[in-house]
């Protein structure tokens, strides 16, 4: 007995973090007021 092949997924959805966080969210307000440029990049690369 042969199995029927599983259907392939053909839909693709592009999602950004900006679209997930509401415009009036507290973190957006904090980001607009505080200057985070004093912090360095995430760190050293892997060895």
CHARMM-style PDB file with segment names, atoms N, HN, CA, C and O in Angstrom:
ATOM      1  N   UNK     1       0.836  -1.174   0.000  1.00  0.00      PROA
ATOM      2  CA  UNK     1       0.000   0.000   0.000  1.00  0.00      PROA
ATOM      3  C   UNK     1       0.888   1.247   0.000  1.00  0.00      PROA
ATOM      4  O   UNK     1       1.836   1.356   0.778  1.00  0.00      PROA
ATOM      5  N   UNK     2       0.564   2.158  -0.869  1.00  0.00      PROA
ATOM      6  HN  UNK     2      -0.206   2.069  -1.501  1.00  0.00      PROA
ATOM      7  CA  UNK     2       1.327   3.395  -0.970  1.00  0.00      PROA
ATOM      8  C   UNK     2       0.596   4.521  -0.247  1.00  0.00      PROA
ATOM      9  O   UNK     2      -0.630   4.622  -0.287  1.00  0.00      PROA
ATOM     10  N   UNK     3       1.383   5.359   0.412  1.00  0.00      PROA
ATOM     11  HN  UNK     3       2.379   5.277   0.444  1.00  0.00      PROA
ATOM     12  CA  UNK     3       0.804   6.526   1.077  1.00  0.00      PROA
ATOM     13  C   UNK     3       0.624   7.647   0.058  1.00  0.00      PROA
ATOM     14  O   UNK     3       1.375   7.757  -0.910  1.00  0.00      PROA
ATOM     15  N   UNK     4      -0.372   8.460   0.295  1.00  0.00      PROA
ATOM     16  HN  UNK     4      -0.983   8.370   1.082  1.00  0.00      PROA
ATOM     17  CA  UNK     4      -0.514   9.641  -0.553  1.00  0.00      PROA
ATOM     18  C   UNK     4       0.482  10.693  -0.074  1.00  0.00      PROA
ATOM     19  O   UNK     4       0.684  10.843   1.131  1.00  0.00      PROA
ATOM     20  N   UNK     5       1.097  11.412  -0.984  1.00  0.00      PROA
ATOM     21  HN  UNK     5       0.933  11.290  -1.963  1.00  0.00      PROA
ATOM     22  CA  UNK     5       2.098  12.407  -0.567  1.00  0.00      PROA
ATOM     23  C   UNK     5       1.460  13.541   0.230  1.00  0.00      PROA
ATOM     24  O   UNK     5       0.328  13.948  -0.030  1.00  0.00      PROA
ATOM     25  N   UNK     6       2.208  14.034   1.194  1.00  0.00      PROA
ATOM     26  HN  UNK     6       3.128  13.703   1.405  1.00  0.00      PROA
ATOM     27  CA  UNK     6       1.727  15.147   2.022  1.00  0.00      PROA
ATOM     28  C   UNK     6       1.676  16.413   1.173  1.00  0.00      PROA
ATOM     29  O   UNK     6       2.540  16.615   0.320  1.00  0.00      PROA
ATOM     30  N   UNK     7       0.689  17.256   1.390  1.00  0.00      PROA
ATOM     31  HN  UNK     7      -0.013  17.092   2.082  1.00  0.00      PROA
ATOM     32  CA  UNK     7       0.606  18.497   0.611  1.00  0.00      PROA
ATOM     33  C   UNK     7       1.788  19.413   0.929  1.00  0.00      PROA
ATOM     34  O   UNK     7       2.250  19.476   2.068  1.00  0.00      PROA
ATOM     35  N   UNK     8       2.264  20.113  -0.086  1.00  0.00      PROA
ATOM     36  HN  UNK     8       1.889  20.061  -1.011  1.00  0.00      PROA
ATOM     37  CA  UNK     8       3.391  21.024   0.104  1.00  0.00      PROA
ATOM     38  C   UNK     8       2.886  22.389   0.554  1.00  0.00      PROA
ATOM     39  O   UNK     8       1.811  22.837   0.155  1.00  0.00      PROA
ATOM     40  N   UNK     9       3.673  23.025   1.380  1.00  0.00      PROA
ATOM     41  HN  UNK     9       4.546  22.661   1.704  1.00  0.00      PROA
ATOM     42  CA  UNK     9       3.312  24.363   1.842  1.00  0.00      PROA
ATOM     43  C   UNK     9       3.763  25.367   0.785  1.00  0.00      PROA
ATOM     44  O   UNK     9       4.939  25.404   0.423  1.00  0.00      PROA
ATOM     45  N   UNK    10       2.851  26.164   0.301  1.00  0.00      PROA
ATOM     46  HN  UNK    10       1.895  26.134   0.595  1.00  0.00      PROA
ATOM     47  CA  UNK    10       3.195  27.123  -0.747  1.00  0.00      PROA
ATOM     48  C   UNK    10       3.027  28.571  -0.307  1.00  0.00      PROA
ATOM     49  O   UNK    10       3.475  29.476  -1.011  1.00  0.00      PROA
ATOM     50  N   UNK    11       2.403  28.812   0.819  1.00  0.00      PROA
ATOM     51  HN  UNK    11       2.039  28.077   1.391  1.00  0.00      PROA
ATOM     52  CA  UNK    11       2.176  30.190   1.271  1.00  0.00      PROA
ATOM     53  C   UNK    11       3.379  30.691   2.058  1.00  0.00      PROA
ATOM     54  O   UNK    11       3.996  29.941   2.814  1.00  0.00      PROA
ATOM     55  N   UNK    12       3.706  31.965   1.874  1.00  0.00      PROA
ATOM     56  HN  UNK    12       3.205  32.575   1.260  1.00  0.00      PROA
ATOM     57  CA  UNK    12       4.808  32.595   2.582  1.00  0.00      PROA
ATOM     58  C   UNK    12       4.318  33.932   3.117  1.00  0.00      PROA
ATOM     59  O   UNK    12       3.729  34.724   2.381  1.00  0.00      PROA
ATOM     60  N   UNK    13       4.560  34.178   4.388  1.00  0.00      PROA
ATOM     61  HN  UNK    13       5.038  33.535   4.986  1.00  0.00      PROA
ATOM     62  CA  UNK    13       4.107  35.428   4.996  1.00  0.00      PROA
ATOM     63  C   UNK    13       5.301  36.146   5.598  1.00  0.00      PROA
ATOM     64  O   UNK    13       6.045  35.568   6.391  1.00  0.00      PROA
ATOM     65  N   UNK    14       5.484  37.398   5.225  1.00  0.00      PROA
ATOM     66  HN  UNK    14       4.880  37.867   4.581  1.00  0.00      PROA
ATOM     67  CA  UNK    14       6.574  38.209   5.755  1.00  0.00      PROA
ATOM     68  C   UNK    14       6.043  39.004   6.945  1.00  0.00      PROA
ATOM     69  O   UNK    14       5.034  39.699   6.830  1.00  0.00      PROA
ATOM     70  N   UNK    15       6.724  38.901   8.093  1.00  0.00      PROA
ATOM     71  HN  UNK    15       7.544  38.336   8.186  1.00  0.00      PROA
ATOM     72  CA  UNK    15       6.296  39.587   9.310  1.00  0.00      PROA
ATOM     73  C   UNK    15       7.485  40.365   9.855  1.00  0.00      PROA
ATOM     74  O   UNK    15       8.601  39.847   9.900  1.00  0.00      PROA
ATOM     75  N   UNK    16       7.250  41.602  10.266  1.00  0.00      PROA
ATOM     76  HN  UNK    16       6.343  42.023  10.229  1.00  0.00      PROA
ATOM     77  CA  UNK    16       8.290  42.406  10.892  1.00  0.00      PROA
ATOM     78  C   UNK    16       7.919  42.674  12.346  1.00  0.00      PROA
ATOM     79  O   UNK    16       6.747  42.616  12.719  1.00  0.00      PROA
ATOM     80  N   UNK    17       8.917  42.964  13.154  1.00  0.00      PROA
ATOM     81  HN  UNK    17       9.869  43.012  12.851  1.00  0.00      PROA
ATOM     82  CA  UNK    17       8.647  43.275  14.558  1.00  0.00      PROA
ATOM     83  C   UNK    17       7.810  44.546  14.680  1.00  0.00      PROA
ATOM     84  O   UNK    17       6.979  44.659  15.582  1.00  0.00      PROA
ATOM     85  N   UNK    18       8.025  45.497  13.782  1.00  0.00      PROA
ATOM     86  HN  UNK    18       8.700  45.405  13.049  1.00  0.00      PROA
ATOM     87  CA  UNK    18       7.231  46.731  13.820  1.00  0.00      PROA
ATOM     88  C   UNK    18       5.751  46.452  13.637  1.00  0.00      PROA
ATOM     89  O   UNK    18       4.914  47.147  14.213  1.00  0.00      PROA
ATOM     90  N   UNK    19       5.421  45.453  12.847  1.00  0.00      PROA
ATOM     91  HN  UNK    19       6.101  44.889  12.379  1.00  0.00      PROA
ATOM     92  CA  UNK    19       4.006  45.145  12.634  1.00  0.00      PROA
ATOM     93  C   UNK    19       3.396  44.388  13.817  1.00  0.00      PROA
ATOM     94  O   UNK    19       2.174  44.333  13.951  1.00  0.00      PROA
ATOM     95  N   UNK    20       4.232  43.809  14.669  1.00  0.00      PROA
ATOM     96  HN  UNK    20       5.225  43.854  14.560  1.00  0.00      PROA
ATOM     97  CA  UNK    20       3.734  43.039  15.810  1.00  0.00      PROA
ATOM     98  C   UNK    20       3.560  43.881  17.073  1.00  0.00      PROA
ATOM     99  O   UNK    20       2.734  43.557  17.926  1.00  0.00      PROA
ATOM    100  N   UNK    21       4.337  44.963  17.194  1.00  0.00      PROA
ATOM    101  HN  UNK    21       5.008  45.226  16.501  1.00  0.00      PROA
ATOM    102  CA  UNK    21       4.285  45.804  18.391  1.00  0.00      PROA
ATOM    103  C   UNK    21       3.353  46.986  18.123  1.00  0.00      PROA
ATOM    104  O   UNK    21       3.556  47.712  17.150  1.00  0.00      PROA
ATOM    105  N   UNK    22       2.342  47.192  18.961  1.00  0.00      PROA
ATOM    106  HN  UNK    22       2.178  46.601  19.751  1.00  0.00      PROA
ATOM    107  CA  UNK    22       1.409  48.305  18.760  1.00  0.00      PROA
ATOM    108  C   UNK    22       2.124  49.657  18.788  1.00  0.00      PROA
ATOM    109  O   UNK    22       3.141  49.812  19.463  1.00  0.00      PROA
ATOM    110  N   UNK    23       1.589  50.630  18.054  1.00  0.00      PROA
ATOM    111  HN  UNK    23       0.763  50.504  17.505  1.00  0.00      PROA
ATOM    112  CA  UNK    23       2.207  51.964  17.958  1.00  0.00      PROA
ATOM    113  C   UNK    23       2.264  52.670  19.308  1.00  0.00      PROA
ATOM    114  O   UNK    23       3.168  53.475  19.534  1.00  0.00      PROA
ATOM    115  N   UNK    24       1.329  52.393  20.207  1.00  0.00      PROA
ATOM    116  HN  UNK    24       0.595  51.738  20.024  1.00  0.00      PROA
ATOM    117  CA  UNK    24       1.300  53.075  21.502  1.00  0.00      PROA
ATOM    118  C   UNK    24       1.903  52.239  22.628  1.00  0.00      PROA
ATOM    119  O   UNK    24       1.633  52.508  23.798  1.00  0.00      PROA
ATOM    120  N   UNK    25       2.706  51.242  22.304  1.00  0.00      PROA
ATOM    121  HN  UNK    25       2.925  51.023  21.354  1.00  0.00      PROA
ATOM    122  CA  UNK    25       3.315  50.365  23.307  1.00  0.00      PROA
ATOM    123  C   UNK    25       4.361  51.130  24.112  1.00  0.00      PROA
ATOM    124  O   UNK    25       5.044  52.002  23.574  1.00  0.00      PROA
ATOM    125  N   UNK    26       4.485  50.813  25.379  1.00  0.00      PROA
ATOM    126  HN  UNK    26       3.930  50.105  25.816  1.00  0.00      PROA
ATOM    127  CA  UNK    26       5.413  51.493  26.282  1.00  0.00      PROA
ATOM    128  C   UNK    26       6.856  51.425  25.777  1.00  0.00      PROA
ATOM    129  O   UNK    26       7.585  52.412  25.879  1.00  0.00      PROA
ATOM    130  N   UNK    27       7.277  50.296  25.244  1.00  0.00      PROA
ATOM    131  HN  UNK    27       6.686  49.494  25.161  1.00  0.00      PROA
ATOM    132  CA  UNK    27       8.662  50.168  24.784  1.00  0.00      PROA
ATOM    133  C   UNK    27       8.963  51.081  23.598  1.00  0.00      PROA
ATOM    134  O   UNK    27      10.098  51.531  23.442  1.00  0.00      PROA
ATOM    135  N   UNK    28       7.978  51.357  22.772  1.00  0.00      PROA
ATOM    136  HN  UNK    28       7.056  50.992  22.898  1.00  0.00      PROA
ATOM    137  CA  UNK    28       8.189  52.311  21.672  1.00  0.00      PROA
ATOM    138  C   UNK    28       8.415  53.715  22.233  1.00  0.00      PROA
ATOM    139  O   UNK    28       9.244  54.463  21.714  1.00  0.00      PROA
ATOM    140  N   UNK    29       7.686  54.073  23.286  1.00  0.00      PROA
ATOM    141  HN  UNK    29       7.013  53.466  23.707  1.00  0.00      PROA
ATOM    142  CA  UNK    29       7.847  55.391  23.906  1.00  0.00      PROA
ATOM    143  C   UNK    29       9.225  55.507  24.551  1.00  0.00      PROA
ATOM    144  O   UNK    29       9.873  56.547  24.446  1.00  0.00      PROA
ATOM    145  N   UNK    30       9.670  54.451  25.213  1.00  0.00      PROA
ATOM    146  HN  UNK    30       9.143  53.606  25.298  1.00  0.00      PROA
ATOM    147  CA  UNK    30      10.995  54.449  25.841  1.00  0.00      PROA
ATOM    148  C   UNK    30      12.075  54.568  24.775  1.00  0.00      PROA
ATOM    149  O   UNK    30      13.033  55.322  24.950  1.00  0.00      PROA
ATOM    150  N   UNK    31      11.938  53.845  23.687  1.00  0.00      PROA
ATOM    151  HN  UNK    31      11.160  53.232  23.545  1.00  0.00      PROA
ATOM    152  CA  UNK    31      12.924  53.870  22.607  1.00  0.00      PROA
ATOM    153  C   UNK    31      13.035  55.261  21.993  1.00  0.00      PROA
ATOM    154  O   UNK    31      14.120  55.668  21.576  1.00  0.00      PROA
ATOM    155  N   UNK    32      11.935  55.988  21.933  1.00  0.00      PROA
ATOM    156  HN  UNK    32      11.053  55.658  22.272  1.00  0.00      PROA
ATOM    157  CA  UNK    32      11.947  57.329  21.350  1.00  0.00      PROA
ATOM    158  C   UNK    32      12.657  58.335  22.252  1.00  0.00      PROA
ATOM    159  O   UNK    32      13.184  59.334  21.763  1.00  0.00      PROA
ATOM    160  N   UNK    33      12.678  58.086  23.562  1.00  0.00      PROA
ATOM    161  HN  UNK    33      12.249  57.275  23.959  1.00  0.00      PROA
ATOM    162  CA  UNK    33      13.219  59.057  24.514  1.00  0.00      PROA
ATOM    163  C   UNK    33      14.674  58.771  24.885  1.00  0.00      PROA
ATOM    164  O   UNK    33      15.458  59.706  25.048  1.00  0.00      PROA
ATOM    165  N   UNK    34      15.043  57.515  25.020  1.00  0.00      PROA
ATOM    166  HN  UNK    34      14.407  56.755  24.888  1.00  0.00      PROA
ATOM    167  CA  UNK    34      16.373  57.145  25.512  1.00  0.00      PROA
ATOM    168  C   UNK    34      17.327  56.920  24.345  1.00  0.00      PROA
ATOM    169  O   UNK    34      16.969  56.293  23.348  1.00  0.00      PROA
ATOM    170  N   UNK    35      18.552  57.442  24.482  1.00  0.00      PROA
ATOM    171  HN  UNK    35      18.844  57.951  25.291  1.00  0.00      PROA
ATOM    172  CA  UNK    35      19.589  57.263  23.467  1.00  0.00      PROA
ATOM    173  C   UNK    35      20.385  56.001  23.797  1.00  0.00      PROA
ATOM    174  O   UNK    35      21.157  55.976  24.756  1.00  0.00      PROA
ATOM    175  N   UNK    36      20.190  54.963  22.997  1.00  0.00      PROA
ATOM    176  HN  UNK    36      19.563  54.984  22.218  1.00  0.00      PROA
ATOM    177  CA  UNK    36      20.867  53.693  23.242  1.00  0.00      PROA
ATOM    178  C   UNK    36      22.191  53.579  22.484  1.00  0.00      PROA
ATOM    179  O   UNK    36      22.801  52.511  22.488  1.00  0.00      PROA
ATOM    180  N   UNK    37      22.645  54.644  21.840  1.00  0.00      PROA
ATOM    181  HN  UNK    37      22.149  55.512  21.837  1.00  0.00      PROA
ATOM    182  CA  UNK    37      23.869  54.571  21.043  1.00  0.00      PROA
ATOM    183  C   UNK    37      25.122  54.425  21.905  1.00  0.00      PROA
ATOM    184  O   UNK    37      26.184  54.089  21.381  1.00  0.00      PROA
ATOM    185  N   UNK    38      25.025  54.669  23.205  1.00  0.00      PROA
ATOM    186  HN  UNK    38      24.162  54.942  23.631  1.00  0.00      PROA
ATOM    187  CA  UNK    38      26.198  54.528  24.069  1.00  0.00      PROA
ATOM    188  C   UNK    38      26.561  53.064  24.289  1.00  0.00      PROA
ATOM    189  O   UNK    38      27.678  52.753  24.701  1.00  0.00      PROA
ATOM    190  N   UNK    39      25.625  52.174  24.018  1.00  0.00      PROA
ATOM    191  HN  UNK    39      24.717  52.427  23.683  1.00  0.00      PROA
ATOM    192  CA  UNK    39      25.886  50.752  24.196  1.00  0.00      PROA
ATOM    193  C   UNK    39      26.577  50.194  22.966  1.00  0.00      PROA
ATOM    194  O   UNK    39      26.290  50.599  21.839  1.00  0.00      PROA
ATOM    195  N   UNK    40      27.483  49.269  23.192  1.00  0.00      PROA
ATOM    196  HN  UNK    40      27.715  48.940  24.107  1.00  0.00      PROA
ATOM    197  CA  UNK    40      28.243  48.692  22.084  1.00  0.00      PROA
ATOM    198  C   UNK    40      27.421  47.655  21.334  1.00  0.00      PROA
ATOM    199  O   UNK    40      26.265  47.387  21.660  1.00  0.00      PROA
ATOM    200  N   UNK    41      28.048  47.091  20.333  1.00  0.00      PROA
ATOM    201  HN  UNK    41      28.988  47.309  20.069  1.00  0.00      PROA
ATOM    202  CA  UNK    41      27.408  46.021  19.571  1.00  0.00      PROA
ATOM    203  C   UNK    41      27.223  44.799  20.468  1.00  0.00      PROA
ATOM    204  O   UNK    41      27.704  44.804  21.601  1.00  0.00      PROA
ATOM    205  N   UNK    42      26.542  43.754  20.000  1.00  0.00      PROA
ATOM    206  HN  UNK    42      26.151  43.750  19.080  1.00  0.00      PROA
ATOM    207  CA  UNK    42      26.258  42.592  20.848  1.00  0.00      PROA
ATOM    208  C   UNK    42      27.484  41.907  21.453  1.00  0.00      PROA
ATOM    209  O   UNK    42      27.338  41.118  22.386  1.00  0.00      PROA
ATOM    210  N   UNK    43      28.672  42.183  20.953  1.00  0.00      PROA
ATOM    211  HN  UNK    43      28.790  42.824  20.195  1.00  0.00      PROA
ATOM    212  CA  UNK    43      29.852  41.575  21.562  1.00  0.00      PROA
ATOM    213  C   UNK    43      30.821  41.040  20.533  1.00  0.00      PROA
ATOM    214  O   UNK    43      30.714  41.321  19.339  1.00  0.00      PROA
ATOM    215  N   UNK    44      31.765  40.265  21.022  1.00  0.00      PROA
ATOM    216  HN  UNK    44      31.852  40.037  21.991  1.00  0.00      PROA
ATOM    217  CA  UNK    44      32.774  39.693  20.133  1.00  0.00      PROA
ATOM    218  C   UNK    44      32.177  38.577  19.302  1.00  0.00      PROA
ATOM    219  O   UNK    44      31.178  37.962  19.672  1.00  0.00      PROA
ATOM    220  N   UNK    45      32.809  38.335  18.182  1.00  0.00      PROA
ATOM    221  HN  UNK    45      33.621  38.835  17.881  1.00  0.00      PROA
ATOM    222  CA  UNK    45      32.402  37.220  17.349  1.00  0.00      PROA
ATOM    223  C   UNK    45      32.873  35.903  17.948  1.00  0.00      PROA
ATOM    224  O   UNK    45      33.654  35.886  18.900  1.00  0.00      PROA
ATOM    225  N   UNK    46      32.403  34.826  17.395  1.00  0.00      PROA
ATOM    226  HN  UNK    46      31.769  34.840  16.622  1.00  0.00      PROA
ATOM    227  CA  UNK    46      32.804  33.502  17.874  1.00  0.00      PROA
ATOM    228  C   UNK    46      34.269  33.243  17.539  1.00  0.00      PROA
ATOM    229  O   UNK    46      34.789  33.751  16.545  1.00  0.00      PROA
ATOM    230  N   UNK    47      34.910  32.470  18.353  1.00  0.00      PROA
ATOM    231  HN  UNK    47      34.488  32.057  19.160  1.00  0.00      PROA
ATOM    232  CA  UNK    47      36.321  32.136  18.109  1.00  0.00      PROA
ATOM    233  C   UNK    47      36.461  31.073  17.066  1.00  0.00      PROA
ATOM    234  OT1 UNK    47      37.578  30.673  16.739  1.00  0.00      PROA
TER     235      UNK     47
END
